[in-house]
Amino acid sequence: MLNKKEISHCLDVMRDMFPRAECELTHSNPFELVIAVLLSAQCTDVLVNKVTKDLFKKYKTPEDYLSVPLEELQEDIRSIGLYRNKAKNIRKLCQSLIDDYGGEVPNSKTELMKLAGVGRKTANVVASVAFKEPAIAVDTHVERVAKRLAFCRWKDSVLEVEKTLMKKIPMEEWGETHHRMIFFGRYHCKARNPECPTCPLLDLCREGKKRLKKTK
């Protein structure tokens, strides 16, 4: 596995490649961000942003989502995968916000994870982006990049990846690290066709070297 100095170098290169890496889900407050991240599970941010453009005009508060029939909400997010289940979770989440948190999104990761449809990754995203709390959210891009570049081990679980990154990266850099790795994974080190031949990190990437050997 790479050491702290090598990982720091990789992250510096990612920052140079994507200097404006940030959350790409359109939102104007923590509540909209929670809804957007919930909708983004197994779905692209681009599609979520298309749906929330109208959704956030229609629904401003937790009460708004509860004031319409479930079927209407499902229809409003129908183009998103797993829309039936997501609509149910949105309503449960909104009811919890009203009943337990005065209608406001809690800023604690522990409390966020009590909300319907909010797992560890979603809680970390909301805590980091909305409340500037130190957190590294491990989504499919972060996990892939961390394993390909040997920041962690191939066999590590998502939680183990998160813990390894937290251990090897200074806390004050956790939030930006998450976004840099997402952009690097989404636009460069892609799942099916990673751009290994032009990658500035190829010299440190065993996975990339293996891939190039196979193509020769």
N, C-alpha and C positions, 0 to 999 in steps of 0.2 A: 504493500500500500504506500501511497505517497505520504511524505512527512509534511509537517505544518508549513515549512518554507515553500515546498513545491506546490502545495494547495494554494497558498497565498499568491504565488506566481500565476497559477491557472486562473484564479479569480480576477487578478489584475488584467490579464489578457482578455477575459470575458468582458470586463468593464470597458476596455478600449474598443472592443468589437461592438458592444451595445451600451453606449454611455447613457442612454435614456431608458434603460430597462426599468419598468414599473408595472404595477397592476394594470392589465388591459381590460378589465371588466368595468364598464361604465357605471358610475354610481356617484351620488352627491351626499350621502350620509351613511353611517354604520348600518342602518336598517336595510337600505337598498343593497349594500355590499353583501350582507348575510344572504339575502334572497338571491342575488346574482351568483354567489359562490355555490349555494345549494343547487341552483339550476345547472351549474357548469359541470357537475359530475358526469363523466363519460360523454362530454359534449364540448364543442369548441367555444372559446370566448367570443368568436365572431358571431356565431349563431345566437348565443345568449344575449349579446348586445343588440342584435336585431329585434329579439323578442322583448327585451326590457325597455326598449325605446318607447313602445306604446304601453307596456305593462306599468311602468313607473309614472306615467301620466294618469292612468286610471286608478292605481292603488298607491296612496301616499302614506297610509298608516296601517298598523296591524288590524285595526277595526275595519278598514276598507276591505281587506282580504276575507274577513269573516262575514261581511254584509251581503255577499253574493253566494248563490248556490255553488257547491263544489264543482258541478258540471260546467258552470260558466268559467270558473278559474281554470279548469282543465282545458277548456276550449281556447282560452287565452294563451296557454303555453304549449299547445298541442304539437307544434313543430319541434319541440325539444324531446329528446329521448327520455323514456321513463316518466312521461309527463303526468300520468295518473298518480303514481306514487309521490312524485315531487309536489303535486298540488295538495295532496293529503298532508304531507310534512309541513308545507308552508302554513296551512291552516292550524295545525297543531303548534307549530313554532309561534305563530301570532297569538294564539290563545295563552301560551306560556308567558310570552312577553307581557301581556295584559295582566294575567293573574299573579305572576311572580316578580316582575321587574318594573312595574309602573309604566309599561308600554315602551320602555327604553331597552336597547341592546346592552347586555352586560359586557364590561370590558375585561373580565377575568376569563382565561382560557377554560378553567374548570367549570365555570357557570355556562359558558358558551356551549360546551360539550353536552350539557343537559338538555339543550334544545333539540327538537325533532329534526332529523336530517343533517345535523351538524356533528361531524366526526372530528378527529384530531387535526386533520389537514385544514378543514374549513375554519376551525377555531383558531389555528395558528395564522391563517391568512387574515382573518378579521382583526385579531389582536394586533398583528404587525402593521397592517395597512391603515386600519381605522383608528387604532389607539396608540400606535407607535411603540408597542410592547416588543421586546426582543423575542423573536421567534423565527424558526425555519420550518416552513411548510413543505413537506416532501410529497410532491405530486409525481405523476408518471415521468415528467421531464427531469425533475431533480434527481429522482431515483436512478434513471437511466444514465445520466451524466456522471453522477457520483460513482456508479459501478464501472462504467466504461473507463473512466479516468483513474480508477482505483483509489478514490478518496476513502472507500470502504470496501468490504468484501462482496463478491457476487452473491453469496448465500444469505447476506444480511436481510432481515425483515425491514419493512418501512420504518418501524420504530427504531430499530438498530441503526439504520442509515441516519435518521434524525439525531440520535444521541451521539453518533460518531462525528457528524458535522458540527454539532454544538461543542464537542470537546476540542476539535481541531481548529475551529474558527473563532476569533474574538467575538464576544457577545455584541459589541457595538456594531459589528458588521453582519449580524444574522439576517436582518431584514433585506439589505441590498444583495446579500449572497443569494437569497431565495430568488429574487427577480433576475439576477445575472444568469443563474443556472437554468431558469425557465427559458429565457430568451435564447441562450446557447443551445438548449435542447430542442426548442421549438423551431428555430430558424437555421441552425447549423448542424448540430449533432443529432439529426432527426432519427426517428426509430427505424425506418426502412432504408433510407438513402443518406446516411451521414456523409458530410463533405470532407472525408478523411484526406484526400489528396491535397487539399488547400488549407488544411487545418493548422493554425499556428501552434497547436499543442500536440502535434503528432509525435514529437520527440519524447514526450512523457506518456504517451498513450499506447499501452501494449495492445489493447483492443483494436485501435486504428492500424497498427503495424500488421497485426494478424489479418485484418480485412484486406489490406493492400497486397499482402503476399498471396492471398487466395485469388486475387484478380489478375495477377501476373502469370 
